[in-house]
Amino acid sequence: MTAEITAPTLGTLDLSGAPLALGGNVFGWTADREASFAILDGFVAAGGRMIDTADAYSAWAPGNSGGESETVIGEWLAAGRSRDDVLVATKVSQHPEFAGLAAANVAAAARASLARLGTDRLDLYYAHFDDASTPLEETVAAFSTLVDQGLVREIGISNYSAARIDEWMAIVEREGLHRPVALQPHYNLMERDFETELRAAAERHGLGVLPYWALAKGFLTGKYRDGVEVDSQRAGQAAEYLDDRGRAVLAALDAAAEAHGVPVATVALAWLRSQPTVVAPIASARTVGQLDPLIAALTLELTEDEVQALTDASA
């Protein structure tokens, strides 16, 4: 295995010089407006380009109703930032007021996202979760129409099975519609189910992969260790990875991190970048300090031996 980064572009969206997406799930939730602005400024100043969010972020938080992340990003853009400096990716199907993927809902949700973001186009628009209650033909056509209308530049698929991705692509070919260019799955050193059917589907259809939870809910930052208590919204979930396999992964991460003089999280993201079909991992930061390991991952190249050691430890 080599550390070569494959498929550096997503259709017309070029991430070859910035192979990392900043997760926006924390904006308006665990990162307030001021902290979110500072994180976004730091990410772009360091050469980052893609900001990944969803219309549902963060409807689960007390007092929130969905759209908070998009609103914060829109306010940040409106405060003198250049829209052309960033690529904005968002998603539809989970907002409480825009649930599902019926054509009318996709169209309405896209316009609501555009309004919150204060922009005239979505660079990448995902079907967030499959909607079995809506004919897939209807959903595929709805997304393609948004491209025709100039509201969406590229289409993405998130949390779909390989079989449903094949169905989506068959409809595209049959009807002459716009093709998706991106796939967003759950994938990291601790969660490797992607490497079977889903990766084959990505290869088959030329989809660039942007894995979410790239740091395994924080476990791959290295802060979850035996006897250590972590104050985090996801501490309980992340700590579940701390078994013999998790300890082996941490040991391999520690070795590579020491060799390169970088944080553990940087190594975990670099490993993910090195995997076939992966264009850019998605990772979030609640503070500017947490942004530093992510920025370092833009340029870190692991040796073949380091990549293999991590792959073996997490097998």
C-alpha positions, 0 to 999 in steps of 0.5 A: 500500500502506498500513501498516494492520495487518489481522486483529488477532485470532485467533479468541478470541485478541486480539493487537491491542495486542501484534502480535508473538509471542516465539519460544521456540526459543532457550529451553533452547538458546542462552538458558539458564534465567536468560536465558530468564526475563529475556527472558520477563519483559521481553517481558511487562513491555513489553506482549507477550502471545504466546509461540510454541514447539513440542514439538520445541524444541530436539531438534536441540541436543546433549544435548537431546531435545525439549521443553526450550523448553516446560519452561523456559516452564513453569518461568517460569510456575510461578515466580509469573507470571500464566498469564492475562497470556500466550498460549501457542502450541505445535506438534505433529508433530516431537518425537522421541517424538511424530512425525506427526499421527495422532490418538492421537499428537496427543492424547498430544503435547498432554498432554505439552506441557501437562505441560511447560508446567504449564498446563491449556490451550494457547491456540493449537495448531499442526499443525507440519508436514503428515503425508502418512502420516496421513489429513487427516480423522483429523488435523483431527478430532483437533485439533477434539476437543482444543478440545471437551475444553477443552485447546486454545482455537484451532487453527493450521496451520504449513508447509502448502501452499495446497492442503492448507489448502483440504482441511483447511477442506473437511473442517471444513465437511463434518464441522462441526468447529472451524476453524483461525484461524492460519497460520504460514509462512516469510515476511520481507523476504527470503523472499516466496513466501508472497505468492502462493498461501499469502496467497490461502489465508489471505485465503480462509479468514480465517486470521491469519498469524504468520510465523516467521523474521521476521528472516531468520535474523538477517540483517534485524537489520542485523548482517550486512554486508560484511567483518563476522564474526558469532558466531551459530548461524545466521551461515552461513545468514543471510550467504547473503542478503548479495547485491545484493538483500540490500544493497538491502534493508539500505539501505532498512532503514537509511534508515527506521531512521534516520528513526525512530531505531530499530534495523534489526530494528524496521523489518523487523518493522514492514514485516512487520506492515504486510502483508495478513493478518499479525497478528504476526511471530514473533521471538526474542531470546537476550539481554535486549538483543536484546529491545529492537528487538522491543519497539519493533516493537510500536508503530512505524508506517512511512509508506506511502513507507517500506513501498513502498521496502522492498517494492521493494528486496526484490522 
